[in-house]
Amino acid sequence: MRILLSELARRFSLELVGDDREVFGVNTLEAAGPGELSFLANPKYADRLATTKAEAVIVSKRHAGVVPRALVSDNPYLSLARIATLFAPEQGFIPPGVHPLAFVHDDAIVAGDASIHPFAVVGPRSVIGAKARLFPHVYVGEDCVVGEGCTLYPGVTLMSGVRLGKGVTCHPGAVLGSDGFGFAQGPEGLVKVPQIGPVVVGDGVEIGANTTIDRGSLGTTEIRSGAKVDNLCQVAHNVRVGEHSILVAQVGVSGSTSIGRGVILAGQAGVVGHLTIGDGAMVGAQAGVGQDLPPGARVSGSPAYEHGLFLRNAALMPKLPEMAKRLKALEKEISALKEGLKNDDA
């Protein structure tokens, strides 16, 4: 695809500075060449504007004069995300319809413009919405709903009763609706608690590769509209993830925890069960959360505590060995002074 910079400016409400040129792709400042569009989102990389070979760069107004051609944006990274969709190649396209090598149960309902790839399975009473795409080796169990425009990449598993809203993307290997980890201690050992609740996913949610979202034990596990769950995350039974929240890679959330709207759980953060994480809270990477967090809280560390204090403590950590040596030397000096005072008194 080729498109004029002026057309991009018009479509995405940007200002074109410099002459009009045609571009056919996007790339980083270092790798971009003639005909490619790049961007500057972090000012610390501003020195690379002088050496980039990109045809044009998406920048804030302060950097517009540094490059021959610029698309000026209040939020360059957001503008890049929107523009890059024009150049993103579609993966695995096949015509709408059910491939002869797929299995669709007679009691399932599949929209005429949905695409069911070879070796996909759709169970009884499940509904596949308009323009949905099920890639090879996708398993959709009984009584599921796959909403309009959903994409299930290879190896995705939806166990019984999973309901996806519109435009949901599940990346390879994601498992939704697997049993939650529920066992009761009995005299004969552990007794499994049946996991009979559903998983309900809202519109526009994205689920990363090899992420697992457990079904509710009795109630519902819910991922609300606009939430984004990265690769290799674990969301346990009866968890609720609020709208537009982000769970970064390897996050683990224990059962019955409620995560509010617009929350960020950074990589490898862990949250114990039965907690409430307030709207807009931020949990730093590898943090361990063991108590409720109010809206807007910013915490890091394990156990988690206030993020600013964590950063100050982290800055001190490399200095501790030297501080310990100085403290030991001071203790010796104080001890010598005390000994001298004793001798003077004597």
BATIKOL-73488 format. One record per residue (C-alpha): residue number from 1; x, y, z. Coordinates in nm, 3 decimals, always signed. Layout:
<NUM <X Y Z>>
...
END
This chain:
<1 <+0.000 +0.000 +0.000>>
<2 <+0.121 +0.349 -0.087>>
<3 <-0.031 +0.666 +0.053>>
<4 <+0.052 +1.037 +0.050>>
<5 <+0.158 +1.211 +0.370>>
<6 <-0.112 +1.469 +0.306>>
<7 <-0.373 +1.192 +0.304>>
<8 <-0.243 +1.056 +0.635>>
<9 <-0.257 +1.406 +0.780>>
<10 <-0.616 +1.445 +0.665>>
<11 <-0.730 +1.104 +0.789>>
<12 <-0.568 +1.126 +1.131>>
<13 <-0.599 +1.500 +1.202>>
<14 <-0.226 +1.570 +1.185>>
<15 <-0.027 +1.863 +1.050>>
<16 <+0.209 +1.801 +0.758>>
<17 <+0.529 +2.005 +0.776>>
<18 <+0.741 +1.988 +0.460>>
<19 <+0.667 +1.872 +0.108>>
<20 <+0.425 +1.595 +0.028>>
<21 <+0.566 +1.246 -0.038>>
<22 <+0.435 +0.895 -0.075>>
<23 <+0.506 +0.630 +0.193>>
<24 <+0.454 +0.255 +0.185>>
<25 <+0.540 +0.137 +0.536>>
<26 <+0.651 +0.216 +0.892>>
<27 <+0.978 +0.144 +1.072>>
<28 <+1.207 +0.255 +1.354>>
<29 <+1.419 +0.567 +1.327>>
<30 <+1.733 +0.355 +1.285>>
<31 <+1.597 +0.109 +1.032>>
<32 <+1.362 +0.327 +0.827>>
<33 <+1.462 +0.405 +0.471>>
<34 <+1.321 +0.612 +0.186>>
<35 <+0.949 +0.561 +0.149>>
<36 <+0.903 +0.460 +0.513>>
<37 <+0.742 +0.654 +0.796>>
<38 <+0.891 +0.658 +1.147>>
<39 <+0.809 +0.825 +1.479>>
<40 <+0.960 +0.983 +1.790>>
<41 <+0.767 +0.913 +2.109>>
<42 <+1.049 +0.932 +2.367>>
<43 <+1.248 +1.260 +2.367>>
<44 <+1.565 +1.080 +2.479>>
<45 <+1.595 +0.945 +2.123>>
<46 <+1.564 +1.289 +1.964>>
<47 <+1.929 +1.285 +1.851>>
<48 <+1.840 +1.006 +1.606>>
<49 <+1.624 +1.245 +1.406>>
<50 <+1.938 +1.393 +1.255>>
<51 <+2.052 +1.059 +1.111>>
<52 <+1.730 +0.882 +1.021>>
<53 <+1.670 +0.805 +0.656>>
<54 <+1.292 +0.789 +0.699>>
<55 <+1.083 +0.968 +0.440>>
<56 <+0.891 +1.140 +0.721>>
<57 <+0.863 +1.120 +1.098>>
<58 <+0.565 +1.152 +1.333>>
<59 <+0.678 +1.397 +1.601>>
<60 <+0.553 +1.650 +1.852>>
<61 <+0.555 +2.014 +1.743>>
<62 <+0.887 +2.092 +1.915>>
<63 <+1.072 +1.846 +1.689>>
<64 <+0.895 +1.928 +1.363>>
<65 <+1.179 +2.140 +1.226>>
<66 <+1.450 +1.878 +1.273>>
<67 <+1.345 +1.651 +0.985>>
<68 <+1.266 +1.740 +0.621>>
<69 <+0.909 +1.614 +0.650>>
<70 <+0.704 +1.570 +0.967>>
<71 <+0.354 +1.471 +1.069>>
<72 <+0.292 +1.672 +1.384>>
<73 <+0.092 +1.502 +1.658>>
<74 <+0.008 +1.571 +2.022>>
<75 <+0.065 +1.199 +2.084>>
<76 <+0.309 +1.053 +1.828>>
<77 <+0.290 +0.697 +1.961>>
<78 <-0.089 +0.692 +1.942>>
<79 <-0.076 +0.835 +1.589>>
<80 <+0.173 +0.567 +1.489>>
<81 <-0.057 +0.295 +1.626>>
<82 <-0.345 +0.426 +1.416>>
<83 <-0.142 +0.474 +1.099>>
<84 <+0.040 +0.139 +1.126>>
<85 <-0.291 -0.046 +1.094>>
<86 <-0.298 +0.066 +0.729>>
<87 <+0.023 -0.122 +0.657>>
<88 <-0.031 -0.430 +0.877>>
<89 <-0.065 -0.741 +0.660>>
<90 <-0.357 -0.968 +0.735>>
<91 <-0.251 -1.309 +0.864>>
<92 <-0.383 -1.638 +0.739>>
<93 <-0.661 -1.516 +0.513>>
<94 <-0.896 -1.775 +0.370>>
<95 <-1.235 -1.712 +0.211>>
<96 <-1.540 -1.704 +0.441>>
<97 <-1.699 -2.037 +0.506>>
<98 <-1.627 -2.366 +0.677>>
<99 <-1.327 -2.556 +0.542>>
<100 <-1.400 -2.922 +0.461>>
<101 <-1.134 -3.030 +0.711>>
<102 <-1.301 -2.841 +1.000>>
<103 <-1.558 -2.999 +1.229>>
<104 <-1.870 -2.799 +1.313>>
<105 <-2.139 -2.972 +1.515>>
<106 <-2.483 -2.988 +1.358>>
<107 <-2.628 -2.793 +1.652>>
<108 <-2.377 -2.507 +1.616>>
<109 <-2.462 -2.182 +1.438>>
<110 <-2.197 -2.025 +1.214>>
<111 <-2.245 -1.692 +1.036>>
<112 <-2.216 -1.716 +0.660>>
<113 <-1.921 -1.477 +0.643>>
<114 <-1.724 -1.637 +0.927>>
<115 <-1.404 -1.829 +0.838>>
<116 <-1.345 -2.169 +0.995>>
<117 <-0.997 -2.296 +0.904>>
<118 <-0.887 -2.659 +0.865>>
<119 <-0.887 -2.873 +1.181>>
<120 <-1.087 -2.623 +1.385>>
<121 <-1.364 -2.769 +1.603>>
<122 <-1.693 -2.602 +1.698>>
<123 <-1.903 -2.783 +1.957>>
<124 <-2.279 -2.818 +1.997>>
<125 <-2.498 -2.513 +2.058>>
<126 <-2.205 -2.274 +2.005>>
<127 <-2.252 -1.959 +1.800>>
<128 <-1.983 -1.812 +1.572>>
<129 <-2.059 -1.451 +1.479>>
<130 <-2.021 -1.255 +1.158>>
<131 <-1.669 -1.217 +1.018>>
<132 <-1.519 -1.422 +1.301>>
<133 <-1.203 -1.617 +1.213>>
<134 <-1.108 -1.949 +1.368>>
<135 <-0.756 -2.057 +1.270>>
<136 <-0.634 -2.419 +1.251>>
<137 <-0.658 -2.630 +1.567>>
<138 <-0.891 -2.390 +1.745>>
<139 <-1.126 -2.570 +1.980>>
<140 <-1.460 -2.410 +2.069>>
<141 <-1.650 -2.625 +2.316>>
<142 <-2.022 -2.651 +2.374>>
<143 <-2.248 -2.352 +2.449>>
<144 <-1.985 -2.091 +2.355>>
<145 <-2.042 -1.757 +2.186>>
<146 <-1.775 -1.607 +1.960>>
<147 <-1.880 -1.252 +1.879>>
<148 <-1.869 -1.058 +1.555>>
<149 <-1.520 -0.994 +1.421>>
<150 <-1.337 -1.212 +1.674>>
<151 <-1.006 -1.374 +1.578>>
<152 <-0.891 -1.696 +1.740>>
<153 <-0.537 -1.777 +1.631>>
<154 <-0.397 -2.133 +1.607>>
<155 <-0.431 -2.351 +1.911>>
<156 <-0.678 -2.133 +2.103>>
<157 <-0.909 -2.328 +2.332>>
<158 <-1.250 -2.212 +2.452>>
<159 <-1.393 -2.461 +2.698>>
<160 <-1.770 -2.486 +2.747>>
<161 <-1.971 -2.175 +2.815>>
<162 <-1.710 -1.915 +2.720>>
<163 <-1.866 -1.599 +2.577>>
<164 <-1.664 -1.352 +2.371>>
<165 <-1.792 -1.006 +2.278>>
<166 <-1.721 -0.827 +1.951>>
<167 <-1.371 -0.788 +1.812>>
<168 <-1.192 -1.007 +2.064>>
<169 <-0.847 -1.137 +1.967>>
<170 <-0.702 -1.450 +2.127>>
<171 <-0.341 -1.523 +2.035>>
<172 <-0.196 -1.873 +1.982>>
<173 <-0.229 -2.116 +2.268>>
<174 <-0.461 -1.907 +2.486>>
<175 <-0.695 -2.117 +2.701>>
<176 <-1.021 -1.971 +2.827>>
<177 <-1.257 -2.160 +3.053>>
<178 <-1.017 -2.419 +3.194>>
<179 <-1.096 -2.535 +3.548>>
<180 <-1.006 -2.305 +3.831>>
<181 <-0.778 -2.444 +4.102>>
<182 <-1.039 -2.537 +4.361>>
<183 <-1.000 -2.821 +4.613>>
<184 <-1.144 -2.893 +4.956>>
<185 <-0.944 -3.073 +5.222>>
<186 <-1.117 -3.393 +5.330>>
<187 <-1.021 -3.687 +5.550>>
<188 <-0.926 -3.883 +5.242>>
<189 <-0.724 -3.597 +5.092>>
<190 <-0.805 -3.322 +4.844>>
<191 <-1.152 -3.321 +4.691>>
<192 <-1.204 -3.128 +4.369>>
<193 <-1.462 -2.849 +4.381>>
<194 <-1.652 -2.854 +4.050>>
<195 <-1.586 -2.546 +3.842>>
<196 <-1.916 -2.469 +3.670>>
<197 <-1.915 -2.094 +3.609>>
<198 <-1.844 -1.932 +3.270>>
<199 <-1.583 -1.694 +3.135>>
<200 <-1.731 -1.375 +2.989>>
<201 <-1.511 -1.147 +2.777>>
<202 <-1.620 -0.799 +2.667>>
<203 <-1.575 -0.617 +2.337>>
<204 <-1.229 -0.536 +2.201>>
<205 <-1.038 -0.747 +2.451>>
<206 <-0.702 -0.895 +2.349>>
<207 <-0.571 -1.213 +2.511>>
<208 <-0.201 -1.295 +2.470>>
<209 <-0.034 -1.618 +2.365>>
<210 <-0.042 -1.905 +2.615>>
<211 <-0.244 -1.706 +2.865>>
<212 <-0.495 -1.897 +3.078>>
<213 <-0.823 -1.759 +3.210>>
<214 <-1.003 -1.999 +3.443>>
<215 <-1.378 -2.047 +3.449>>
<216 <-1.569 -1.937 +3.755>>
<217 <-1.616 -2.190 +4.030>>
<218 <-1.981 -2.094 +4.079>>
<219 <-2.000 -1.736 +3.955>>
<220 <-1.834 -1.575 +3.652>>
<221 <-1.479 -1.488 +3.554>>
<222 <-1.504 -1.161 +3.364>>
<223 <-1.267 -0.966 +3.141>>
<224 <-1.444 -0.640 +3.064>>
<225 <-1.440 -0.443 +2.740>>
<226 <-1.113 -0.293 +2.620>>
<227 <-0.890 -0.484 +2.861>>
<228 <-0.559 -0.619 +2.728>>
<229 <-0.399 -0.932 +2.873>>
<230 <-0.044 -1.005 +2.760>>
<231 <+0.128 -1.340 +2.700>>
<232 <+0.170 -1.603 +2.972>>
<233 <-0.069 -1.451 +3.223>>
<234 <-0.281 -1.648 +3.471>>
<235 <-0.626 -1.517 +3.564>>
<236 <-0.789 -1.741 +3.823>>
<237 <-1.153 -1.830 +3.882>>
<238 <-1.405 -1.555 +3.959>>
<239 <-1.158 -1.275 +3.890>>
<240 <-1.301 -0.958 +3.740>>
<241 <-1.075 -0.741 +3.522>>
<242 <-1.214 -0.391 +3.461>>
<243 <-1.249 -0.197 +3.140>>
<244 <-0.926 -0.092 +2.963>>
<245 <-0.701 -0.250 +3.224>>
<246 <-0.365 -0.395 +3.122>>
<247 <-0.206 -0.715 +3.251>>
<248 <+0.153 -0.738 +3.125>>
<249 <+0.341 -1.064 +3.064>>
<250 <+0.349 -1.330 +3.339>>
<251 <+0.105 -1.151 +3.568>>
<252 <-0.079 -1.382 +3.806>>
<253 <-0.411 -1.293 +3.967>>
<254 <-0.554 -1.526 +4.231>>
<255 <-0.921 -1.616 +4.264>>
<256 <-1.207 -1.377 +4.335>>
<257 <-0.996 -1.062 +4.304>>
<258 <-1.162 -0.756 +4.154>>
<259 <-0.943 -0.534 +3.935>>
<260 <-1.087 -0.193 +3.856>>
<261 <-1.100 +0.015 +3.542>>
<262 <-0.774 +0.135 +3.382>>
<263 <-0.546 -0.062 +3.613>>
<264 <-0.191 -0.152 +3.507>>
<265 <-0.032 -0.470 +3.642>>
<266 <+0.327 -0.466 +3.515>>
<267 <+0.527 -0.776 +3.419>>
<268 <+0.537 -1.065 +3.669>>
<269 <+0.323 -0.883 +3.923>>
<270 <+0.126 -1.112 +4.151>>
<271 <-0.203 -1.039 +4.328>>
<272 <-0.340 -1.266 +4.600>>
<273 <-0.704 -1.365 +4.609>>
<274 <-1.014 -1.184 +4.733>>
<275 <-0.866 -0.836 +4.695>>
<276 <-0.995 -0.517 +4.537>>
<277 <-0.758 -0.316 +4.316>>
<278 <-0.905 +0.031 +4.269>>
<279 <-0.956 +0.213 +3.939>>
<280 <-0.639 +0.353 +3.782>>
<281 <-0.400 +0.176 +4.017>>
<282 <-0.049 +0.088 +3.895>>
<283 <+0.137 -0.217 +4.023>>
<284 <+0.507 -0.227 +3.930>>
<285 <+0.696 -0.516 +3.776>>
<286 <+0.745 -0.822 +4.001>>
<287 <+0.542 -0.662 +4.278>>
<288 <+0.350 -0.881 +4.520>>
<289 <+0.015 -0.735 +4.626>>
<290 <-0.131 -0.876 +4.946>>
<291 <-0.387 -0.613 +5.041>>
<292 <-0.653 -0.396 +4.880>>
<293 <-0.532 -0.095 +4.682>>
<294 <-0.730 +0.230 +4.666>>
<295 <-0.804 +0.399 +4.332>>
<296 <-0.496 +0.562 +4.180>>
<297 <-0.248 +0.380 +4.404>>
<298 <+0.106 +0.332 +4.270>>
<299 <+0.297 +0.048 +4.432>>
<300 <+0.608 -0.163 +4.371>>
<301 <+0.810 -0.421 +4.556>>
<302 <+0.725 -0.747 +4.729>>
<303 <+0.542 -0.700 +4.953>>
<304 <+0.415 -0.401 +4.754>>
<305 <+0.438 -0.052 +4.898>>
<306 <+0.429 +0.306 +4.771>>
<307 <+0.607 +0.334 +4.435>>
<308 <+0.802 +0.655 +4.511>>
<309 <+0.940 +0.514 +4.835>>
<310 <+1.029 +0.192 +4.651>>
<311 <+1.231 +0.391 +4.395>>
<312 <+1.417 +0.580 +4.669>>
<313 <+1.495 +0.256 +4.848>>
<314 <+1.608 +0.097 +4.522>>
<315 <+1.847 +0.387 +4.465>>
<316 <+1.997 +0.328 +4.808>>
<317 <+2.048 -0.046 +4.766>>
<318 <+2.383 -0.028 +4.577>>
<319 <+2.515 +0.207 +4.845>>
<320 <+2.439 -0.024 +5.137>>
<321 <+2.776 -0.207 +5.143>>
<322 <+2.968 +0.123 +5.161>>
<323 <+2.722 +0.261 +5.418>>
<324 <+2.770 -0.054 +5.629>>
<325 <+3.149 -0.007 +5.622>>
<326 <+3.113 +0.356 +5.724>>
<327 <+2.871 +0.264 +6.002>>
<328 <+3.114 +0.002 +6.133>>
<329 <+3.395 +0.258 +6.129>>
<330 <+3.177 +0.510 +6.316>>
<331 <+3.089 +0.249 +6.576>>
<332 <+3.458 +0.188 +6.634>>
<333 <+3.524 +0.562 +6.669>>
<334 <+3.235 +0.603 +6.914>>
<335 <+3.357 +0.304 +7.113>>
<336 <+3.708 +0.452 +7.128>>
<337 <+3.568 +0.789 +7.239>>
<338 <+3.365 +0.627 +7.512>>
<339 <+3.671 +0.435 +7.631>>
<340 <+3.869 +0.758 +7.638>>
<341 <+3.602 +0.934 +7.843>>
<342 <+3.603 +0.647 +8.091>>
<343 <+3.980 +0.673 +8.128>>
<344 <+3.955 +1.054 +8.177>>
<345 <+3.691 +1.010 +8.449>>
<346 <+3.913 +0.756 +8.621>>
END
